């Protein structure tokens, strides 16, 4: 049981790190490679950065980006985020099923 919890915890940490790193690279790419887009977003700082990227007004601006590097980083950011959420949801569902079945 301890090994399972340790394995799940390490997997969670690894997937979270991947998602955060991909998100950071995406934001930094927009900031450095597309300074005009970054300026049109209001040059956010700190905790405002992720919120600016999900506002409907700014997602339209971001969808118009044609830079290949930024587009690749955006795809990687979305993919790692989905993988992390899928892991969390799957782990929670399996934990609920195991606890309800009385195996623990």
N, C-alpha and C positions, 0 to 999 in steps of 0.2 A: 504494500500500500504506500509506503514511504517513497519507494522508487518511482511509482506511478506519479505521485504528487510532485516529486522533484523533476521528473521528465516533463510533465505538463508545465511546471513553472519555468523551466529553462526554455522550453519551446515558446511559451508566451513572451518571455523576455527577448528572445531572439527575433520573433516576428514583430514585436513592438519596436525594437531598435531599428529593424529594416524599414518599417513604415515611417518612423520619425526621420531617419536619415534620408529617405527618398523625398519626403515632404520638404525637408530643409534644402536639399539640392535643387528641387523645383523652384522654391521661392528665391533662392540665391541666383539661379539662372535667369529668372525674370528680372531680378534687380540688376544684375551685371550685364546681361546680353541685350536686354530691352529696356533701357533706362526711360524711354518715353512712355512705355506702358506702365512702368513702376511709378512714374510721376503722375500719370493719369489715375492711378489707384490711390493717390494721396500720400505716397511714400510712407506706408505704415511702418511702425516700429513695435518691437516687443510682442505682447500677446495679441495685438490687433492684426498682425499679419495673417494668421489663418482665417480670421473672420472676414477679412476683405476679400479673400479668394472664394468665398461661398455666397456672397451677396449676388442677387440676380443681375443687378446693374453691371457688376464687374465680371461676372461669368460670360456675359456677352462680349465684353472686350477681350477676355482671355481666349474665347473660342475663335476669334479672328486672327490669332497669332499664327504666323506661317514659318517661324524659325524651327528647323528640324530638331535641333538639340533640345529646345524648350518643349517641343511636342513629345519627344521621346521621354524626357524627364516627367512630363505630366502623365503620360501613360503608365510609367513605372510607379509613380506616386499613387495613382488610382488602383493599380493592380496590387501593390503591397498592402494598401488599406483594405481592399476587399479580402485578401488572404488572411489578414489579421482578424477581421470581423468574422469571417467564416470559421476560423479556429475557435474564437471565443464562443460563438453560438453553438458550434458542434460540441464543444466541451461542456457547456452548460446543459444542453439537451441530454447528452450521455450521462452526466452526473445526476440529473433528475430521474432518468430512467433506471439507473443503477440503484439509487436510493429508494425509489418507489417499489422496485422489485424485491427489495430486502436482501440483496446480495452483500451488503456491507453491515 
